[in-house]
């Protein structure tokens, strides 16, 4: 059970309406794992190449991750065929 609790401390999740501004995907946060994000905007840079979508987070320190160093995440999605 403690492992599950630690795992929940390592995730990031939010949802809300979004808009596209150039190469930015901006979400108006309505619900989030971090209550401080509610009623804020989360912007992510993205790039589409063929069937691949790459999403980049801004550089920052994730206080709920081990090490608390500057990090940036990149998530890649590929269209199924």
C-alpha positions in Angstrom: 0.0 0.0 0.0 2.9 2.4 0.7 4.3 1.7 -2.8 0.9 2.9 -4.2 0.9 6.0 -2.1 4.5 6.8 -3.3 3.5 6.2 -6.9 0.6 8.6 -6.6 3.1 11.3 -5.5 5.0 10.8 -8.7 2.2 11.4 -11.2 1.0 14.5 -12.9 -2.5 14.9 -14.2 -4.9 17.6 -15.1 -7.8 18.2 -17.4 -9.8 21.1 -18.8 -10.6 22.9 -22.0 -7.7 23.6 -24.3 -6.7 25.9 -27.2 -3.9 25.9 -29.8 -1.7 29.0 -30.1 1.0 28.5 -32.8 3.0 25.5 -31.5 1.6 25.8 -27.9 -1.2 23.6 -26.5 -2.7 25.6 -23.6 -5.1 23.9 -21.1 -7.3 25.9 -18.8 -7.1 23.6 -15.8 -10.4 22.6 -14.3 -9.3 19.4 -12.3 -5.8 18.4 -11.3 -3.8 16.1 -9.1 -2.2 19.3 -7.7 -5.0 21.6 -6.4 -2.8 24.7 -6.9 -3.1 24.2 -10.7 -6.9 24.5 -10.7 -8.0 27.8 -12.4 -4.5 28.2 -14.0 -3.2 27.5 -17.5 -0.7 24.9 -18.4 1.1 25.5 -21.7 3.0 22.7 -23.6 5.0 23.1 -26.8 4.2 20.5 -29.4 5.6 19.4 -32.8 3.8 17.2 -35.4 6.0 15.2 -37.9 4.1 12.8 -40.1 2.2 10.5 -37.8 4.1 11.5 -34.7 3.1 14.1 -32.1 5.7 15.2 -29.6 4.7 17.3 -26.5 7.4 19.1 -24.5 6.9 20.4 -20.9 8.6 23.6 -19.9 11.9 23.3 -17.9 11.3 23.3 -14.2 11.8 21.6 -10.9 9.2 18.9 -10.1 8.9 19.0 -6.3 7.1 15.7 -6.2 9.9 13.8 -8.1 13.1 12.4 -6.5 16.2 14.6 -6.8 14.3 17.8 -7.4 16.5 18.9 -10.3 15.6 20.9 -13.4 13.8 18.6 -15.8 11.8 18.7 -19.0 9.6 15.9 -20.2 8.9 14.9 -23.8 6.0 12.6 -24.6 5.7 11.1 -28.0 2.5 9.8 -29.5 2.4 7.9 -32.8 -0.8 7.3 -34.9 -1.7 3.7 -35.1 -2.1 2.2 -38.6 
